[in-house]
Amino acid sequence: MAKLMATATCTAFRGVLEGSGERVGQRVLLERVRFLAELSRTLTGALVAARWDEACLDVLAAGVDERGEALPSKGWMAMRRLKWPQDVPSLAGVYVPDRVRRGVEEYAARTLRLALHRRSIVIAVLAVWPADPSRRTEAEWAALRALLPAGVSGAEIRNRTRQVRAYVAGHGQLPAGLCVLEGPPQVAPLVLLAAMDRQQVILQRVDATTARLRVKLPLRAAPATGRDWAWHVIDIRLPGTITPDAVLHTPALRPTPAGRIAVDLPHSRPAPATKATGHTVALGFDWGVNTLLTGVLGRLTGKGPARRVVTDGRPLVFDATTVSAALHRLRGHREHLAAKRDHYQALADGLGSPHPAWGDHLDRARVLEVEHGRVCARIRHLNQALAWAAARWAVDQAAALGASIIHLEDLTTLEARGHRQGNARLSGQVRGTVAEAIRHLGARAGIVVVTVPARGTSKLCPGCLNTLTHHPAPDRLTERGWKWAHCATCGLSTDRDHAAARRIVSRGLLAQTHTTTDRTTNARTIRTTIDGTVRLVRRPKKTTRRLRRQRHAETAPPRPRGPKTTPGKQRPTPSRPTGPRHRGARRTAPAQAPGPTTSRRMPDVRTVPATTPTGVVQRPAGHDTQAPAAVSGPVPGHGVPAPHRPEEHLLPAGRMRLSRRTCRRRTRAAERTGFHHLHATEVHPLTPRFGPPDSDRTRPRRARKAWKPQAHTEF
């Protein structure tokens, strides 16, 4: 068993003074938490600014002190070993306990250590600065890659190169390092309670849904003595994501702009251990712009050089067109508000304080700033809900199909050069958040998540590895486009993202022995590209009608003995009017007008996230279709009356149910209360055994006789 770490954000509403038993409301508690957070930010900012130079960063990068001993992993212990906090003057007339200083030093150490990664990239870029920064040669790229740390993406290299170019354009020379390019990092009002011991904070779990935090907070903004600090007992309501078997760890406190006390509570829970190799059934996903995820199921067959990947060709689509349109509209609205805010701020700065219109311009700028923050929060929350909905859907599909590994496309180098609108749409898809959510949910379900190289996945055909041509639609193969892929060699004609998903699952299964694991983040990736063809196979045939009837007869409850009678029934049930083409119509019956022809096929469009294999619906927002009798009451529609419109007042005399139009209208009204309607493939549990038979596996005689290496096979 492995350990899965996660952080849940809770809210503290009230507390109790431990000494006197006085109740502390949310407003007073927020004020005292803000006192401690501002005190922590002031001391941390001063310590970071005092050590923001190349010499101090060299010491942290080396990881040894002046005596040659290794620095501790805990930041506050490393800072005290180096004696850096002693050189920073303390606040005059303010009493700060030693445990609070530990949290300050830990925060400063983490901030400085985070800058080491950016500094290593800048040092490598400056060491091999090219003659033409806009276009490096192959030799210059090779020299740069040799100096960079492992795992650096091309986007990070381009960003640092642009930063250095801007400095050279303004100063006429190369910078000496990161500390010259950037100023000291800004720190947020945050209290790291994890660096403090029991003399400052105590956390214990009361029951499955409640935790109790005992912390010492200041009673005033500038506490002068120890009497200005007091113990507060705060009860925290745990969310449903923290299971009863989870182990709680010391949280962090921070005041939010909305006037709440956020408690970032880390917790760990046991998770099934996963392996990087030995997988035979995998699920590969390709990223898209509107179609956020397009997946396909693959299976590795054969051994040694005869290994190959087969798939049933069923596309798994998570289409987020509606959310993408909403996000694009909100981004445009946000840019418009920012432009107006900057315009009024510039007008106010140009007029000056004596001018009578100066105050009006500042007031308008403040109003626009508040509205700009609201729109940003809306975009952030919508992106978060979209990311977790897509992650739940992907993990549910893998669990239902029996896949033990998920392969994602590594698009850290994706950039639509020269297309500003394309860059905005790609950046708005929050692929990083989706990938992290899939890793987290996959770890909980025992499913491995591995990224594979993205270069060339949409260029070559998955069936024959020849070059694909891209077109707008399957009936417009003479035009150049983007959405549809066609292979002139083998005749493949399919969606571009679907073809790329086949190649992704093939790369992941064939190169799984080259999987590397990052020790800091435990993220697994494959950087070695092994391309192979993907063969289409058939699914097993459905159960015959005779077997279905036999199974229904075995599972159906026994029919009571005696003649079938219905109390109050005086005449036989009239037959339903059918058309002449109905197979049950009698030949002696009079001819009737043919009714409308309806389809018995279920629609492919549904509201997501889909129902999990266990029957539980996971929705990011809105009602739960599996629990209509919730606190908010039953969902109107399908014969269920609305709470404010009783059934007896709606139905006419002698009518026992609502009309189809009323049910449809109420159902649509109820659906609008949930998350955005996305188009996604339903979660259907399928057998993972598909593809040609292995040598050590017995199959039915009919399947063995029907299988041929050159033809489609059953699975």
N, C-alpha and C positions, 0 to 999 in steps of 0.2 A: 504494500500500500504506500502511496505517495501522499504528500501534503499539499493541498491547494490553498493558496493565500488569496484573499480578496478584501476589498474595503467597501463598507456600506455607509452611506451618509445618513445620519439620524439627526433629529432636532431635539434640543433641550428646551422645554417650555417653562419650567419652574424649578425651584430648589428650596432647601431648608438649611438655615444656619444651625450647625451642629451644637454649638455651645448653648444658645438660648432657645432653640426650637422655633425661631421666627420664620415664617414663610416668606420666601423671596419670589416675587412675581417675575414674569418674563422680561418686563422692561428694566427692572433693577438688575436682574441677572445678566441681561445683555450688556448693560452699562459696565458691570464689573469684569465681564469677559473681555470687553473692548479695552478696558484699562490694561489688562494683562497682555493683550495682543499688541497694542500700540507700544507698550514698554518693550516687548520682545522684538518688534520690528525696529525700533530705534537702536537698541543695542546690537542687533544683528547687522543692520546696515552700517553702523560705525565700524564693526569688526571686519566686515567684508571690504569696505573701502580702504581700511588701513593695510590690508594684505593683498590688494589688487595690483600686483606687479609680477614681472616675469620670474624673479628670483623665488618668490614664495610659491608660485605655481610649479617651478622646477622641483622644489622640495616635496610638494604633494605628489607630483608625478613619479619621483624616485621612490617614495614610500618608505624612506629611512630618515632618522633624525640625525643630529650632529655627531652622535656617538656611533653611528652606523647600525643601530638597531631598527628593526622593522616597526613601522607605526601601527598602532591598534586599528582594528576595523571600525570601532566606534569613533565618530567624529569628535565628540567633546573630549575624549581621552587623547586623541591625536593632537588636538589643539593645545591641550595642557602640557603634553610631552614636549611640544615645540615652544612653549612659553609665549605664545602669541597673544592670548587675552590680557597678559600683564601690561602690554604696551598701550592698550586702549584705555583712555580715561573713563571713569565711571560717571554716572549722572550725579551732580551735586545735590545733596540733601534728599536723595531717594534711596530707600532701603530695598535691596533686591536679594532674596534668599539665594543660597548657593545652588539649590536645585533648579531654580529658574535660570540661573546663569548656565547651567548645564544644557538646558534646552536651547538657549541662545547660541552657545558654542556649537552644538550639534547642527543647528540650522545653518550657521555660517560655514561649517565644514562641508555640508552637503552641497551648498551653493557653489563653493569653490571647486569641489570635485566634479560637479557637473560641467564646469567650464573646461575641464581637461580634454574632453573629446573634441570640442570646437577648436581648442588650441592645437591639438595634434594635426588637424586638417589644415589649419592656417600655416603651420610650420612646414608641412609637406608642400603646400602650394607655393610658398615663398622660396623654398629650396630649389625648385625646378621651375621657376617662373618662365613661361614661354616667351618667344619673340612676338608672337601674335596671340594675345590672350583669348580672342574670340574663336580661334581655331587652332587646336593643338595637333601636332603631327603624331604619327604612331610611336615614334621613339620617345617623344615627350610624355605621351600617355603611359607608356611602359615604365618610364622612370618615376612618374608620379604614383602609379599603382604600387611600385616597390616600396615607397616610403609611407604610404597610407596604412592605417590599421585595417584589420579584416572587417568586412561588412559595411564599408562606407559606400553609399550609393552615389550615382552620378548627379543627382539633384543637389546633394550636399556639396559636392565639388564645384558645381556651377554657382551655387549661392556664395560660397567663400571667394570664388574667383571674381564675381561681380563686386563683392565688398572690397577686395583689394584694388580692383580697377578704379572704383570710385575714389578711394584714398589717393591713388597715384594721380588721378586727374585733378584732385584738389590741392595736393602738396608737392607733386613733382618727384616723388621718390617712394620707394617701397617702405612699408611700415616695419617696425622692429618686432612686432608680435601681436598677439590678440589684445593685450592690454592697451595698445595704442589704437587699435581699430575700434574697440568698444570701451565704454565706461564701466564702472562697477555695476554688477547686476542689481536690479531692483528686487527687494524682498517684500512679501505680502504680510499683512497682519495675521500671523499664525503662531500657535503655541504648540510646540512638540512636547507632549507629555510623556512620550516614550523614553526620553532621555532622563527622566526624573525617577526617583525611587519612592518608597512608601512614605517618606516624610513630606512629600508634596502631593501625591496622587495615589489613589487606591481604586481598582476596578474589580467588581465582583458581579456574578450573575445571580439574579434572584430566582427567576423561573425561565420558562421557555421563551417568553416574550418580553422580559424586562431585565435590564441591567442597571446597577447602581454605581454611580461615579462619585467618589469622594475626593475633592480637590480643594486646594487652598488658593483663594482669590483675593486680590487687593480690594479694600473698601473705598479707596479714593484713587485719583489719577496719579498722584505722586506720593506713595506711601513713605512716611518718614521713619517709622519704627516697625518692629514686628507686630505691634498691636493693631496695625492697619491691615493685617492679613488675617483671614478667618477661613475656617473649614466650611465648605458648602457640600451638601448631599443632594445629588441630582439623579432622579430616576429617568432612564432613557428607554423609550419604547422601541424594541427591536423589530426590524422589518421581517417580512416573510422569507427573504433570501437567506437569512441567518438560521440555519437548521439547529435543532436542539443539541446535536452532537458537535457543533462547532465550538472551537476554543477562542475566547475573546482576548484581544491584546489591547495594550494601552492606546487610547485614541489621541487625536489632535483636535484642538478647539480653534474655531475661527468665526468671527462675526460676518454675516453676509450683507450685501447692500440692501436686501429686502427687509432687514431688521430681524433676522432670526439667528439662532446660535446653532451653527453646523458642527456636528460631532462626527468626524471621519473615523469610523470604528473599524480597524482591521480585525479579521478573524480568519482562522484556518480550520479546515475540515479534511478528513481522510478522503482520498480519491484513489481510484484504481491505477496501478502502475501501468505505463504504456511502453512499448518498445518501438524502435525506429525502423526495424527491418522485419522481414518475414510476413508481410501483408500480401494477401491475394485478392481481396475485394476492396476497391477504393472508389471514392467519389471525387471527381474533379470539377472545379468551378472556374469560370472565366468571368472577368469583370467587364462591365459595359457602362454606357452612359445612362440611357433610360432603363434598359434591362440590366438591373444592378448585378444579378447573378444568373448565370446560365450553366447548368451542371449536367453531367452524364455519369452513368455508372459503368465501371470497368472491372474486369477480372483478369488476373495473370494466370496463364495456363502454360503447361510444358515445363521443362527443366533444361538448364544449360543453354547452349546456343539456340535451341528450339523454342525458347520462351517467346510468347507473344501476348498481346492484350486484346481481349474481345469485349464487345459491348452490345447491348440490346438496342441502342440507338434512341432510347426514350429520352427526350429533352426535359430537363427540370428547370423551370423558368421562374424567376422572381422579378416581375416587371414593376418598377417604381416610377412609372411615367407621371402619375398624378402627383406624387410627392415631389418629384423633380421639378414639375411645373410650379408648384407652390413655393418651393425653395428659390427657384429662379426669380419669381415675382417678388419674394421678400428681400432677396439680395439687391434687386433694383431699387426697391423702396428704401432700403438701408443706405445705399449710395446717394440717393436723392436727398435724404435727411441729412447726411453728413455734409453734402455740398452746401445746402442751405445754412446749416449751423456754422460752417467755416466762413460763409459769406457774411453773415451777421456779426460774427466775431471780428472779422477784418474791418467791417464798417465801424464797429465800436472802437477798435484800436486806432483807426485813422482819425476819428472825431475827437477822442479824448474825453476826460471826465467833465470839464466845464460845459460841454455841448449839451443842450436839452434832450437831444435824441440818443445820447450815449446810453442812458439807462434802459430805454426801450429796446435797443438792439441787443443789449446783454440779456434782458428778460426773454426775448425771443430765442436767443442762442441756448439759454438754459432749458426752455421748453423743448426745443428740438433735441437737445442732448438727452433728456429723459425719454423722449419717444424713440430715439436711436437705440438706447439701451434696452427698451422693451422689444423692439424688433430683433435685436441681436439675441436676446433671451429666447424669443420665439424660434428663431432659426436653430439655436443650439439645442433646444428641447426636441424640435422636430427631427433633427439629425440623430439625436440620441435614440429616439423611439424607432426611427427607421433602421438604424444599425442593429439594435437588439432584436427587432422583428425579423430581419434578414438572417441574423445569426441563429435564432431559434428555429427558423424554417430549415436552414441548412443542416443543423445537427439532427433535427427530427427526421429529415430525409435519410441521412446516413444511418441512423439507428433503425429505421424501418426497413431499409434495404440490406441490412447486414454488413455494411461497410465498416471496417476497423480503422480507416485512415481517410482524411480529407486533404486533397491537394488544392492549394490556392495559387493563383498567378501572382508572382512578385512584380508589382508595378511601381517600385520606388523610383524608377527612372522615367516614368511616363510623363511626357510633356508635349502638348500640341503646340509646336513652335510656330509663331506667326499668327496664331488664332487666339485672340484674347477671349472670345466667347467660349471657345472650346476649353481653354484653361479654367475658366470660371465654372463650367459645368463639371469638369473632371475633379476639380478641387472640392466641389460641393457634394460629392458622392460619399464622403467620409469612409473611404475604404480602410483606412487605418483602424478606425473604431470598429468597423465590421470584423476585420481580421482578429483584433484583440478579443472581441466578444465571442467569436467562433472558437478561439483557443480556450477561453475560459469555460464555455459551455461544453466543449469537446472534452476537456480534462475532467469535468464532472461526470460525463457519460463514458469515460474510458476510450475516447476516440482521439487518435493522433492527428495533429494539424501540421502540415509541412508545406512550405512555399517552394515553387519550382521556377526556373528561369522563364521569363516571358518573351524573350526575343524570338521571333519567327513562328510563334504559335498560330498566327492567322495568315501566315504566308504560304505554308506548304499544306498539301492535302493529307489528311490523316489516314487515308486508305492506301495511297501509293507514294506519298512524299514528293509529289511533283508540285510545281508552282500553281497556286490558285489564282483565279481572276475574280474580282469583286464587282458586283453589279447592284443596282437599286432593288431589283425584284427578280423572282425566277422567270417571269415572262418578259424580261427586258435584258436579256443576256448580251445584247449588242451595245449596251450603254455602260459606261463606267460609273460605279457607285461605291457604296460602303456596306450595306446591310447583308447582301446575299453573296455566297461563295460558290464558285463553279469550277470543276476540274475537267479539262478537256480530255485528259488521258483515260481516267476510269469512269467518267460520267457522274461524279458526285455533285449533287446540287442541294445545298442545305444552308441553314442560317450561318452567318459568319461566326458568331459567338459559340454556336453549337459545335462547329468544326474545331474551333480553338479549344473547347472543353475536352474533346476527345484527345487532342494532342497533349493537353495538360495531364490528364489521367495516365496517358501512356508514358510520358516523361517521368512521372512520379513513381509508377510501379517498376519501370525498367531500371531506374537509377536510385532505388531506395537504399542500396548499400553505400552510397556516397552522401548520406544524410549527415549533416553537422549540427551540433546543439550548442547554442550560446549559453555559457555558464552563468551569466548575469540574469538573463531574461528567460532562459530555458526554451527559447524559440528555435524551432528546427527548420532548416532550409537545405535545399539541394542546389548547388552551384554547377554541377557537372551535367551537361546536356547529353542525353542518350535518346535518340529518336528511333521510333519503330512504328510500324503500321498498326492500325486498329481495325479489326475485322468485325463485321456485323453478324450477329447470331439471332436466332428466333427465341421467343419465350415459349414455355410449355403450353400446350393446348388447354383450354378451359375444361372444367369438369362437364361431363355430358349431362343432358337433362334427366336421364334415368338415375344417375348417381346423385344429382341434386335432390330429386324427389325422394329417393331412398333415405338420404341424410335428413331431410326435413321430416319424414315419417318417423325416423328414430328419435329425433329430438323434440317432436311436437308432443304436447300433453295428451294423455289418453282421452278419447271421446266418451262421454257418459253413455251408459246403456239405455236402451229403449228408444222409442220414436222421438224424432226431433220436433219439439213443439215450442212455440213462442207465445207467451201469454199476451192476449189481446189482439193476436193476428187473425183476421177473418178471411183474407184472400191471399193468393200467391203473389210473390214479388214480381212486378212487371219487368219485362226485359228491357235493357237499355237500347235505345235506337241506334242502330249501326248502319253503315253503308253496305252496298252490295258486295264490296270487296272484302268485308270482314269474314274471316274464316269460320266464325261461329254463327253466321247468319243462316236462317233456314231458307230452303229453296221455295217452300210453300208460302212464306210470308210475303205480304205485298211489297212492292218496290218502294223504297224510301229515297229521299234526297241524300246524296253523299254529304257527310259532315266534313268538317275541316280536318286535314291530315296533320297529325301531331307527331313529334319525334320522341322516342323513348330514351334517347341518349341524354345523359346528364351534361350540363354545361361545363366547359373547361375553365370558366372564370368564377372565382369565389373570393370571399373576404379572408385575408390572412392576418395573423399566422394561422396555419392549418391545424387541424386537430391532431394531436400526438397519437402514437400507436396505443397508448394507455387510455385514450378517450378523454383526456383533459385538454381544454382549450386554453392556450396562453395568449393573451392579448395585451399589447402595450397600453391600451386605453379602451374605455367603453365598456359595454355590458359583456357578460359571459353567457354564451348560448347554452352551456351545460347546466347553468344554475339560474333558471328564470325566477325562482322565489328568493331573490337576494334582498338586501336591506332596502334597495330602491324600489322593490316591487316587481311584478312580472312584466316582461317585455310586451308591449301592445302588438297585436297582429296575430294572424293565424287563429282567429276565434277567441283570442284573449282580449277582454274589454280594457279600455284605458281607465286609469284610476278615477279620473274626473268625469267620466261618462259611463254611468252604470249600464249594464247589459239590458235590463228591462226597459229602459227609456229609449234605447236605440232600435230594438227589434220591433217590427210590427206584429200585430196579433196573429198567432198561429205560426210564426216563423221562429225556428229554433237555432239558427246559426247566421253569422254575418255573410254578406256577399263577398265574392272573390275580389271585387274592386276595393271594398273597404279593407279586407285583409292585406291586399297588396299595398295600399296607401299607408296603412299603419306599420307594416313591415319596413317599408322604405324609410319612414320617419324614425323607426327604432334603429335602423342600420346607420343613419346619419350621426347617431350619438357616439359611434365607435371610432376606431382609427380610420385613416384614409383607405379607400377601397383599392387594394393592390391586386394585380393579376399574378397568381402563383400556382404552380402545380400542386395538386393535392398530395398528401402523404399517403401512399399506398404501400403496405408491406408486400414486398416481392421476395421470391426465393433467391438467395445469393448464388445458388448453383446454376450457372449458365455457362455456355461455351462447349467446346469439344471435350469428349471424355478423356480423362487422364489414364495412364497405363495402370495405375494402382487403384482405380475406382471402378466399381461395377455399376453398370447402367442397365436399364431394361433392354430386352432384345430388340424391340422395335426401334428404340433410339440408336442402338449400335448399328443396326442395319441401315438406318436412314442417313446416318452421318457420312459425309464425304469431305475430304480435305478441301475440295475446290468449291463446294456449294455451301449454302446457308445451313446451319445446324440448329438443333433445339437446345434449350437450356431449361 
